[in-house]
Amino acid sequence: MRIAVLGGDGFVGWPTALHLSNLGHDIHIVDNLSRRWIDTELGVQSLTPMDSIQERCRIWQEQTGRRIHFHLLNLATEYERLKAWLAEYRPDAVIHFAEQRAAPYSMKTDRHKVYTVDNNINATHNLLAALVETGINAHLVHLGTMGVYGYSTVGAPIPEGYLDVSIDTPAGPREQQILYPTRPGSVYHMTKSLDQIMFQFYAQNDGLRITDLHQGIVWGTHTDQTRRHEQLINRFDYDGDYGTVLNRFLIQAAIGYPLTVHGTGGQTRAFIHIQDSVRCIELALNDAPQAGERVRIFNQMTETHRVRDLAEMIARLTGAEVAYLPNPRKEADENELVVKNDQFLALGLEPITLAEGLLSEVVEVARKYAHRIDRSRVPAVSAWTRDLARRIEHDPEGNRLRSVS
Ligand SMILES: NC(=O)c1ccc[n+]([C@@H]2O[C@H](COP(=O)([O-])OP(=O)(O)OC[C@H]3O[C@@H](n4cnc5c(N)ncnc54)[C@H](O)[C@@H]3O)[C@@H](O)[C@H]2O)c1
């Protein structure tokens, strides 16, 4: 297949591009490199040293003989170029990763809220409009998030996209399936919830073939393909805005930083290893819906864990300390989370679990590149509200006090 990987320079996009190229697909990465600019804005860098996207593609070709093409294009602001590009390259499938994906970044200031909405909503809508206009009938696979559902729970498992409801009508109860209600907990999650509505509309109105993958928090760094060469290494975010919970605990353990648990750590979240993430995308690509079908929705996660249990497990494994800090997010202190993922299991996914030795691989990677870590960028300091901002802990290591004495 000819596959466009939109956002293919990112944390999940890059290993997906390699995985699919390795399977023999013709891969075209489209990215505006905004994520690299955000690193510059925040004054942080990936834990792992990333080469330019052009250099990464060159090394891949040198190692495998397979070519990955790169196209610099902003999906959100360059509609005409996007349309012309699709009409020229006519991909069979389009994988859409190209959004601003950090909840804390989306809540940092009003400017970051506006940017996240402008970028994510326009990127998704431009793509949908251009797919209709060019009439190329590509299968669109989008990366959404489990986080759209919020984390309050009624105790029943979260189904894969649709909820059976019974509506009382004057003629008696009527059964219907509706999109499982979203309850976004950040501006970022709000954009992903809005994406769902756009997909529903374009599938129903124009017969676009769409799969929406509601992904859990991705952990790990290497896949079989990124391990092949030092310069194919994946990016690894550890900072307070882009670093995600399990990966952050692992780098904190590696550099002797306290494991920063927000609030009681009673939050339960869904997780998936990066190798399973790329495999799920492959499985979803091979199972495309027909024109006229409703949006196919998968829960792309393999296990759920309570944050404090993860911290305690990593503390036991590594001897790290756990620091319970005020939570910068407005969210429930404690929640249960039960999620269905039957569809990927039925398609043959064999989940990689936390127990499988890959935790120590991440700690080793973090130790290797520990010299690249700026400890002052580790705390999460983007607060959800002004009130919460006043209570944030900027210095979990207590360095300020130590330097005074
Ligand atoms: N990383 C996770 O834990 C996780 C969890 C759930 C869902 N997701 C979703 O998966 C997708 C990929 O996540 P990631 O961790 O790889 O993010 P990332 O930030 O590393 O990658 C996103 C890529 O998209 C590009 N991009 C952003 N806006 C663009 C635009 N307007 N035009 C062109 N390119 C643009 C960025 O430059 C970047 O390379 C995201 O949509 C995210 O919401 C990620």
The ligand as an SDF file (V2000), in Angstrom:
LIG
                    3D

 44 48  0  0  0  0  0  0  0  0999 V2000
    2.0690    9.4820   23.0400 N   0  0  0  0  0  0  0  0  0  0  0  0
    1.0030    9.0030   23.6780 C   0  0  0  0  0  0  0  0  0  0  0  0
    1.0910    8.4890   24.8060 O   0  0  0  0  0  0  0  0  0  0  0  0
   -0.3520    9.0710   23.0140 C   0  0  0  0  0  0  0  0  0  0  0  0
   -1.4480    8.5250   23.7080 C   0  0  0  0  0  0  0  0  0  0  0  0
   -2.7060    8.5800   23.1130 C   0  0  0  0  0  0  0  0  0  0  0  0
   -2.8680    9.1560   21.8680 C   0  0  0  0  0  0  0  0  0  0  0  0
   -1.7910    9.6900   21.2190 N   0  0  0  0  0  0  0  0  0  0  0  0
   -2.0230   10.3220   19.9120 C   0  0  0  0  0  0  0  0  0  0  0  0
   -1.1460    9.8090   18.9390 O   0  0  0  0  0  0  0  0  0  0  0  0
   -0.7360   10.8450   18.0520 C   0  0  0  0  0  0  0  0  0  0  0  0
    0.7730   10.8750   17.9910 C   0  0  0  0  0  0  0  0  0  0  0  0
    1.2930   11.1060   19.3040 O   0  0  0  0  0  0  0  0  0  0  0  0
    2.8390   11.2970   19.5330 P   0  0  0  0  0  0  0  0  0  0  0  0
    3.1100   10.9720   20.9500 O   0  0  0  0  0  0  0  0  0  0  0  0
    3.5790   10.6410   18.4420 O   0  0  0  0  0  0  0  0  0  0  0  0
    2.9290   12.9040   19.3630 O   0  0  0  0  0  0  0  0  0  0  0  0
    4.1710   13.7760   18.8200 P   0  0  0  0  0  0  0  0  0  0  0  0
    3.9130   15.1720   19.2830 O   0  0  0  0  0  0  0  0  0  0  0  0
    5.4600   13.1340   19.1590 O   0  0  0  0  0  0  0  0  0  0  0  0
    3.9740   13.6920   17.2250 O   0  0  0  0  0  0  0  0  0  0  0  0
    3.0320   14.4600   16.5300 C   0  0  0  0  0  0  0  0  0  0  0  0
    3.6780   14.8560   15.2050 C   0  0  0  0  0  0  0  0  0  0  0  0
    2.7220   15.6090   14.4480 O   0  0  0  0  0  0  0  0  0  0  0  0
    3.3650   16.7450   13.8950 C   0  0  0  0  0  0  0  0  0  0  0  0
    2.3350   17.7800   13.7180 N   0  0  0  0  0  0  0  0  0  0  0  0
    1.6020   18.4140   14.6590 C   0  0  0  0  0  0  0  0  0  0  0  0
    0.7870   19.3200   14.0950 N   0  0  0  0  0  0  0  0  0  0  0  0
    0.9960   19.2560   12.7600 C   0  0  0  0  0  0  0  0  0  0  0  0
    0.4700   19.9510   11.6350 C   0  0  0  0  0  0  0  0  0  0  0  0
   -0.4240   20.9280   11.7890 N   0  0  0  0  0  0  0  0  0  0  0  0
    0.9140   19.6370   10.3880 N   0  0  0  0  0  0  0  0  0  0  0  0
    1.8450   18.6510   10.2240 C   0  0  0  0  0  0  0  0  0  0  0  0
    2.3970   17.9690   11.2410 N   0  0  0  0  0  0  0  0  0  0  0  0
    1.9700   18.2740   12.4980 C   0  0  0  0  0  0  0  0  0  0  0  0
    4.4350   17.1180   14.9120 C   0  0  0  0  0  0  0  0  0  0  0  0
    5.4850   17.8840   14.3450 O   0  0  0  0  0  0  0  0  0  0  0  0
    4.9010   15.7540   15.4030 C   0  0  0  0  0  0  0  0  0  0  0  0
    5.9800   15.2630   14.6390 O   0  0  0  0  0  0  0  0  0  0  0  0
   -1.3170   12.1420   18.5750 C   0  0  0  0  0  0  0  0  0  0  0  0
   -2.4080   12.5550   17.7940 O   0  0  0  0  0  0  0  0  0  0  0  0
   -1.7460   11.8070   19.9790 C   0  0  0  0  0  0  0  0  0  0  0  0
   -2.8750   12.5420   20.3570 O   0  0  0  0  0  0  0  0  0  0  0  0
   -0.5350    9.6590   21.7650 C   0  0  0  0  0  0  0  0  0  0  0  0
  1  2  1  0
  2  3  2  0
  2  4  1  0
  4  5  1  0
  4 44  2  0
  5  6  2  0
  6  7  1  0
  7  8  2  0
  8  9  1  0
  8 44  1  0
  9 10  1  0
  9 42  1  0
 10 11  1  0
 11 12  1  0
 11 40  1  0
 12 13  1  0
 13 14  1  0
 14 15  2  0
 14 16  1  0
 14 17  1  0
 17 18  1  0
 18 19  2  0
 18 20  1  0
 18 21  1  0
 21 22  1  0
 22 23  1  0
 23 24  1  0
 23 38  1  0
 24 25  1  0
 25 26  1  0
 25 36  1  0
 26 27  1  0
 26 35  1  0
 27 28  2  0
 28 29  1  0
 29 30  1  0
 29 35  2  0
 30 31  1  0
 30 32  2  0
 32 33  1  0
 33 34  2  0
 34 35  1  0
 36 37  1  0
 36 38  1  0
 38 39  1  0
 40 41  1  0
 40 42  1  0
 42 43  1  0
M  CHG  2   8   1  16  -1
M  END
$$$$
